[in-house]
Amino acid sequence: MANWQRAMMKVMRIKNYPVTVSSFEDLADSYRRITFHSPQAVEALEGFPTEWVRIWVPKLGAVDGRIVQRGYTVTALRKELDEFDLEFVLHEIPGAAGDWAKGVSPGYEMEISLTPARPKIPAKCEHLVLAGDLTALPAINSWLSYADELDTPKITVLLEDAHGSTRGFPQQEHAKLDTWTWVSPTPVLGTALAEELEQILRKESDVYVWGAGEKELVKRLRTVIKAHELPKEAYFTQFYWILGRAFA
Ligand SMILES: Cc1cc2nc3c(=O)[nH]c(=O)nc-3n(C[C@H](O)[C@H](O)[C@H](O)COP(=O)(O)OP(=O)(O)OC[C@H]3O[C@@H](n4cnc5c(N)ncnc54)[C@H](O)[C@@H]3O)c2cc1C
């Protein structure tokens, strides 16, 4: 079962934890929440916004037991029950993690590894803008769950999604949440989202931008951020997936 990804992680001293699937729930046709049980992993998880894990799933089409890792954001950490949830976008193009999530059964045992990646918690700012696509929804909700701790009075969510209906997608509420906008995509991914961000940055200067999602979409957000010369400490962006390419 060993392969280069696992070997690399061993070198980096990244530890694996056994987890068992407890249950799953379809929040929408394309969006599944899976609950995992693992006293060991839950003890190690911290519950900070955007905290994510690598799940190890069977490599697509592999008959030799090879597995691959994919990143997923932890939601709803329930320490008292030794449980946590991950939420999966069930995309149509075959993928190891997406297909695994589509066919999951309670009782399935697997391993996850934790990542040391911690987000930069924005310093005091007037406006926190959370932008991305559906893969960023769990992370955006995790920011909103943490909003009491944030030194900002106003939060905006901008989410570009092509599914047509947003029914069933979880939306965390918070008193600081000013606007939640589902942005309809134009043919070029991320253009409409970047335009929404542009509108905000044109009017306001004391803004922190967090953005994640498909690579080209995130690049378009970065272009707007750069054009407005936001200082490095006023934004964080991350590629979560690449259109037309398996993660690794
Ligand atoms: C830090 C981090 C946190 C993440 N958190 C989440 C999360 O909470 N929930 C979540 O759903 N995803 C999340 N992702 C994204 C997820 O890891 C990727 O979408 C991943 O590529 C899915 O793996 P796969 O094996 O299904 O597809 P892959 O084997 O990587 O790709 C196969 C094909 O599917 C396409 N594809 C992959 N993902 C999508 C998608 N979302 N929509 C449409 N097509 C796609 C690819 O372009 C490729 O053509 C996160 C990624 C990172 C790095």
The ligand as a MOL file (V3000), in Angstrom:
LIG
                    3D

  0  0  0     0  0            999 V3000
M  V30 BEGIN CTAB
M  V30 COUNTS 53 58 0 0 0
M  V30 BEGIN ATOM
M  V30 1 C -6.8990 22.6390 1.9510 0
M  V30 2 C -7.9880 22.0110 1.0970 0
M  V30 3 C -9.2670 21.8850 1.6100 0
M  V30 4 C -10.2850 21.3370 0.8150 0
M  V30 5 N -11.5320 21.1920 1.3510 0
M  V30 6 C -12.5100 20.6190 0.6140 0
M  V30 7 C -13.7940 20.3750 1.1780 0
M  V30 8 O -14.0320 20.6110 2.3690 0
M  V30 9 N -14.7550 19.8320 0.3730 0
M  V30 10 C -14.5040 19.5300 -0.9580 0
M  V30 11 O -15.4170 19.0360 -1.6460 0
M  V30 12 N -13.2950 19.7410 -1.4930 0
M  V30 13 C -12.2920 20.2630 -0.7400 0
M  V30 14 N -11.0610 20.4450 -1.2840 0
M  V30 15 C -10.8750 20.1650 -2.7140 0
M  V30 16 C -10.6520 18.6660 -3.0040 0
M  V30 17 O -9.5150 18.2050 -2.3160 0
M  V30 18 C -10.4520 18.5420 -4.5290 0
M  V30 19 O -11.6340 18.8770 -5.1940 0
M  V30 20 C -9.9560 17.1870 -4.9430 0
M  V30 21 O -9.2940 17.3380 -6.1780 0
M  V30 22 C -11.0500 16.1470 -5.0930 0
M  V30 23 O -10.4160 14.9250 -5.3610 0
M  V30 24 P -10.9680 13.8240 -6.3490 0
M  V30 25 O -10.0990 12.6350 -6.1130 0
M  V30 26 O -12.4400 13.6770 -6.1980 0
M  V30 27 O -10.6860 14.4090 -7.7970 0
M  V30 28 P -9.2720 14.4860 -8.5550 0
M  V30 29 O -8.7420 13.1120 -8.7800 0
M  V30 30 O -8.3750 15.4400 -7.8480 0
M  V30 31 O -9.7010 15.1070 -9.9440 0
M  V30 32 C -10.3700 14.3160 -10.9410 0
M  V30 33 C -11.1460 15.2540 -11.8470 0
M  V30 34 O -12.1880 15.8460 -11.0990 0
M  V30 35 C -12.1260 17.2570 -11.2130 0
M  V30 36 N -12.5330 17.8500 -9.9220 0
M  V30 37 C -11.9180 17.7350 -8.7240 0
M  V30 38 N -12.5940 18.4080 -7.7720 0
M  V30 39 C -13.6630 18.9550 -8.3950 0
M  V30 40 C -14.7490 19.7590 -7.9570 0
M  V30 41 N -14.8780 20.1420 -6.6800 0
M  V30 42 N -15.6850 20.1430 -8.8760 0
M  V30 43 C -15.5950 19.7670 -10.1830 0
M  V30 44 N -14.5810 18.9910 -10.6570 0
M  V30 45 C -13.6360 18.5900 -9.7710 0
M  V30 46 C -10.6760 17.5650 -11.5500 0
M  V30 47 O -10.5610 18.7800 -12.2500 0
M  V30 48 C -10.2820 16.3820 -12.4070 0
M  V30 49 O -10.6710 16.5900 -13.7460 0
M  V30 50 C -10.0170 20.9570 -0.5100 0
M  V30 51 C -8.7100 21.0600 -1.0170 0
M  V30 52 C -7.7100 21.5760 -0.2130 0
M  V30 53 C -6.3140 21.6560 -0.7630 0
M  V30 END ATOM
M  V30 BEGIN BOND
M  V30 1 1 1 2
M  V30 2 1 2 3
M  V30 3 2 2 52
M  V30 4 2 3 4
M  V30 5 1 4 5
M  V30 6 1 4 50
M  V30 7 2 5 6
M  V30 8 1 6 7
M  V30 9 1 6 13
M  V30 10 2 7 8
M  V30 11 1 7 9
M  V30 12 1 9 10
M  V30 13 2 10 11
M  V30 14 1 10 12
M  V30 15 2 12 13
M  V30 16 1 13 14
M  V30 17 1 14 15
M  V30 18 1 14 50
M  V30 19 1 15 16
M  V30 20 1 16 17
M  V30 21 1 16 18
M  V30 22 1 18 19
M  V30 23 1 18 20
M  V30 24 1 20 21
M  V30 25 1 20 22
M  V30 26 1 22 23
M  V30 27 1 23 24
M  V30 28 2 24 25
M  V30 29 1 24 26
M  V30 30 1 24 27
M  V30 31 1 27 28
M  V30 32 2 28 29
M  V30 33 1 28 30
M  V30 34 1 28 31
M  V30 35 1 31 32
M  V30 36 1 32 33
M  V30 37 1 33 34
M  V30 38 1 33 48
M  V30 39 1 34 35
M  V30 40 1 35 36
M  V30 41 1 35 46
M  V30 42 1 36 37
M  V30 43 1 36 45
M  V30 44 2 37 38
M  V30 45 1 38 39
M  V30 46 1 39 40
M  V30 47 2 39 45
M  V30 48 1 40 41
M  V30 49 2 40 42
M  V30 50 1 42 43
M  V30 51 2 43 44
M  V30 52 1 44 45
M  V30 53 1 46 47
M  V30 54 1 46 48
M  V30 55 1 48 49
M  V30 56 2 50 51
M  V30 57 1 51 52
M  V30 58 1 52 53
M  V30 END BOND
M  V30 END CTAB
M  END
